[in-house]
Amino acid sequence: MSGIALTLALLAPSIVLAQNTRSDYLQLFDSNGDSRVSEAEYLAYMSRGFQSMDRNGDGILETDELPGGRGKPITLKEYQDNLRRQFHKLDRHHHGYLNAQELTAPPG
């Protein structure tokens, strides 16, 4: 499973929620309450899925820890690099943060 596919697999349940309540969804990410999501906040929130799947806590999702038990191992750094790329794709206004509309937009 590629890093992007893994990211999308971990995002799927959140995307459903996002379509119903954009502002509530933004609040899940927005740790400082400024009504926008920084890259650091995005990485922190999205990395929680990785960390919960990393059963042995070694910073690598091995094949047996991946959804479906298939795919190439991925490190936390590789996963977060994918998240950074996704963040910048979502930041369509290029202002360095995501608003509720950008956060809930389909990946571009």
Backbone as a ProteinNet text record, in pm:
[ID]
protein_1_A
[PRIMARY]
MSGIALTLALLAPSIVLAQNTRSDYLQLFDSNGDSRVSEAEYLAYMSRGFQSMDRNGDGILETDELPGGRGKPITLKEYQDNLRRQFHKLDRHHHGYLNAQELTAPPG
[TERTIARY]
86.5	0	90.9	67.3	149.4	115.8	205.3	182.6	55.8	28.2	-92.8	-216.2	-209.9	-323.9	-348.6	-240.9	-255.6	-318	-273.4	-330	-479.3	-518.7	-660.2	-739.9	-680.8	-750.2	-775.6	-679.2	-696.3	-791.8	-803.1	-890.7	-1036.2	-1064.3	-1199.4	-1308.2	-1297.2	-1404.1	-1418.5	-1309.9	-1313	-1377.7	-1360.3	-1417.3	-1569.7	-1626.5	-1771.5	-1819.1	-1753.1	-1786.7	-1773.7	-1668.4	-1640.2	-1751.1	-1809.9	-1914	-2038.9	-2057.9	-2175.3	-2155	-2038.3	-2015.1	-1874.5	-1857.7	-1724.5	-1659.6	-1734.1	-1673.3	-1638.5	-1721.4	-1689.3	-1564	-1553.9	-1437.6	-1310.8	-1318.2	-1202.8	-1159.2	-1253.8	-1221.3	-1143.6	-1161	-1083.7	-933.5	-898.4	-759.3	-704	-790.6	-753	-720.5	-597.4	-560.1	-548.6	-526.3	-513.2	-639.1	-744.5	-872.6	-879	-790.2	-791.9	-876.9	-953.9	-1045.5	-973.9	-850.5	-776.5	-677.2	-633.3	-547.2	-410.5	-308.4	-170.9	-118.2	-6.1	57.1	89.4	140.2	175.6	51.7	-59.7	-183.7	-233.8	-224.9	-266.8	-184	-51.6	36.7	8.9	-8.4	-32.2	-160.9	-268.1	-395.8	-390.4	-340.9	-339.3	-240.5	-138.9	-40.7	-95.8	-204.2	-263.1	-304	-355.2	-393.1	-272.2	-162.9	-38.9	5.2	8.8	58.6	-28.4	-158.1	-243.5	-224.7	-187.9	-163	-24.4	68.6	206.7	210.6	167.8	150.9	278.4	393	517.6	589.3	534.5	587.8	724.9	761.9	896	902.3	788.3	788.6	781.8	752.2	738.9	612	529.1	416.4	463.6	480.4	520.2	397.7	420.3	311.8	198	229.1	122.9	47.2	97.9	30	-54.3	-36.9	-108.9	-250.4	-343.9	-480	-478	-543.7	-548.2	-424.9	-324.8	-203.3	-122	-136.3	-61	3.5	107.9	171.2	313.6	376.5	516.4	522.7	615.2	631.1	653.8	607.7	624.2	663.4	759.6	803.5	712.5	716.6	640.2	685	815.2	865.9	808.7	809.9	753.7	604.7	535.3	391.9	367.2	445.5	428.9	470.9	569.7	605.1	486.4	415.8	295.1	188.1	174.1	76.4	110.2	238.1	279.5	240.8	266.1	228.8	77.5	2	-143.8	-189.4	-128.3	-162.7	-145.8	-34.6	-7.4	-99.3	-145.5	-245.4	-379.7	-415.4	-541.7	-539	-422.4	-406.9	-409.6	-527	-542.1	-518	-534.5	-509.3	-363.3	-285.7	-143.1	-117	-198	-178.8	-118.6	-82.2	-11.6	-100.4	-229.7	-322.2	-444.2	-524.8	-646.6	-767.5	-862.9	-990.6	-1082.5	-1204.7	-1296.2	-1324.3	-1339.4	-1368.1	-1250.3	-1129.4	-1011.5	-990	-1009.4	-986.5	-1078.6	-1199.6	-1297	-1306.6	-1225.6	-1227.3	-1164.2	-1213.1	-1149.3	-1003	-915.5	-773.9	-763.1	-677.5	-664.5	-541.4
-116.7	0	122.6	212	332.7	426.3	521.2	618.1	697.9	735.8	812.5	725.9	600.8	510.8	488.9	475.7	459.3	584.1	700.2	825.4	830.9	796.1	799.4	695.8	578.7	475.8	524.8	593.4	645.5	764.9	835.6	952.8	917.8	803.4	771.1	797	746.9	774.4	923.4	994.9	1137.8	1217.5	1172.7	1244.4	1241.8	1129.1	1120.3	1221.6	1227.8	1325.1	1466.6	1490.8	1625.4	1677.3	1591.3	1635.5	1679.9	1631.7	1667.1	1794.4	1811.6	1921.8	1977.6	2063.1	2116.5	2185.8	2269	2342.5	2248.5	2148.3	2049.5	1971.5	1936.3	1862.4	1946.7	2074.1	2163.1	2168.3	2170.3	2178.2	2055.7	1941.3	1822.7	1846.3	1921.5	1949.2	2071.3	2168.2	2303.6	2306.5	2271.3	2259.5	2393.9	2503.2	2632.8	2719.3	2668.7	2738.3	2863.2	2875.5	2996.3	2981.6	2874.4	2847.1	2822.9	2779.6	2737.9	2630.6	2551.4	2437.5	2460.8	2468	2484	2348.5	2351.8	2226.2	2140.3	2200.7	2125.4	2059.6	2132.9	2076.2	1961.5	1979.6	1875.9	1749.5	1767.1	1651.8	1582.1	1659.3	1601.2	1518.8	1575.7	1504.4	1380.7	1397.9	1287.4	1177.6	1209.3	1108.8	1017.6	1057.9	974.5	837.3	831.8	703.8	612.8	671	595.3	540	626.4	586.9	479	482.2	378.3	244.5	248	123.8	67.2	150.1	108.5	38.3	-86.4	-160.9	-173.3	-187.4	-202.8	-70.4	40.7	172.7	202	132.5	152.8	259.7	327.4	431.8	379.6	252	189.5	106.2	126.2	36	-79.1	-193.2	-314	-370	-461	-518	-567.6	-636.8	-692.3	-584.7	-461.5	-351.7	-267.4	-288.6	-211.7	-265.2	-178.5	-225.7	-340.7	-447.5	-564.9	-651.9	-610.7	-690.9	-702.9	-606	-607.7	-471.7	-471.5	-346.4	-336.2	-232.1	-204.4	-129.3	-165.9	-91.5	57.7	140.5	284.7	341.5	432.7	496.3	615.7	658.7	777.2	897.8	911.3	1023.4	1019.4	902.3	890.4	925.1	875.3	902.8	1052.9	1116.7	1260.3	1341.9	1294.5	1362.3	1360.3	1246.1	1237.3	1333.8	1342.2	1434.4	1579.2	1614.5	1750.8	1783.1	1688.9	1710.1	1727.8	1645.5	1656.1	1791.3	1833.7	1963.3	2074.8	2074.8	2182.4	2174.7	2055.3	2044.1	2100.4	2071.9	2121.4	2272.8	2329.3	2474.1	2546.5	2547	2602.2	2752.6	2821.9	2966.2	2998	2896.6	2911.6	3012.3	3008.2	3099.3	3030.4	2902.4	2833.1	2770.7	2772.1	2706.2	2660.4	2576.1	2527.9	2584.8	2635	2672.2	2550.5	2560.3	2445.1	2395.2	2486	2446	2369.9	2419.6	2351.9	2216.4	2212.9	2089.2	1977.4	2012	1909.7	1890	1959.9	1943.7	1809.7	1749.8	1626.7	1654.3	1557.8	1577.1	1609.3	1703.9	1748.4	1701.5
0	0	0	-93.6	-100.9	14.1	38.3	144.9	123.8	-0.3	-28.4	-8.7	-51.9	-31.5	116.9	193.4	338.4	399.5	357.5	407.8	379	256.9	221.2	298.5	323.4	402.3	544.2	601.4	736.7	739.7	628.1	620.2	595.3	536.4	490.2	593.2	716.2	812.5	843.2	844	873.7	761.8	638.2	524.7	532.8	574.9	589.4	692.6	807.2	910.8	856.8	781	731.2	641.8	564.9	474.2	550.1	671.3	749.6	831.7	888.9	982.3	963.4	865.8	834.6	953.6	1023.1	1134.2	1250	1274.8	1378.9	1341.6	1214.9	1167.1	1183.5	1148	1162.6	1308.9	1400.2	1542.6	1591.2	1525	1562.7	1543.5	1441.7	1406.5	1478.4	1503.5	1547.4	1697.3	1732	1873.3	1945.2	1870.5	1937.7	1926.5	1862.5	1858.6	1773	1672.6	1589.2	1462.5	1453.9	1340.7	1208.8	1216.6	1097.9	1140.2	1043	1070.9	1008.1	1091.9	1044.2	997.5	929.7	887.3	1009	1115.2	1236.2	1297.8	1302.3	1357	1269	1138.9	1043.5	1063.4	1071.3	1091.2	1223.7	1328.7	1461.1	1461.8	1408.2	1409.9	1319.9	1199.3	1103.5	1142.6	1219.5	1262.2	1370.8	1432.7	1537.6	1484.4	1362.9	1302.4	1284.7	1237.4	1220.1	1355.2	1454.5	1586.3	1649.8	1626.7	1683.6	1612.1	1484.9	1410.7	1438.5	1481.7	1509.6	1645.6	1645.6	1771	1853.7	1788.3	1865.2	1888.9	1838.7	1866.8	1809.9	1701.3	1645.7	1536.6	1507.8	1406.3	1264.6	1250.1	1118.4	1118.3	1017.1	999.9	912.6	976.9	904.8	832.8	741.2	662.5	749.6	858.5	942.9	1022.2	1025.1	1093.9	997.8	867.6	766.5	749.3	705.9	679.5	579	613.4	526	534.3	613	626.8	500.1	410.2	284.4	263	184.3	145.5	194.1	148.1	179.8	312.7	400	525.9	499.5	592.1	579	715.4	712.5	836.9	867.9	993.2	1032.3	951	927.1	847.5	705	642.3	507.2	507.1	607.1	619.4	635.8	721.7	743.4	621.7	546.8	421.6	324.9	319.3	236.7	287.3	419.6	477.7	443.4	447.3	412.7	268.4	177.2	37.1	24.4	97.8	94.6	149.9	260.1	319.3	215.7	144.5	48.5	-72.8	-108.8	-214.8	-168.1	-44.1	10.4	30.5	59.1	82.6	-51.7	-112.2	-247.6	-254.2	-141.1	-139	-104.9	-71.3	-41.2	69.4	174.6	286.8	408.6	395.1	502.6	608.2	586.6	678.5	598.6	660.9	597.6	670.4	593.2	651.7	640	689	689.4	548.1	453	315.4	254.8	273.7	219.3	286.6	417.1	492.8	446	407.1	368.9	218.3	140.3	-5.8	-43.1	-151.6	-198.7	-234.9	-210.3	-248.2	-395.8	-426.7	-566.5	-634.2
[MASK]
++++++++++++++++++++++++++++++++++++++++++++++++++++++++++++++++++++++++++++++++++++++++++++++++++++++++++++

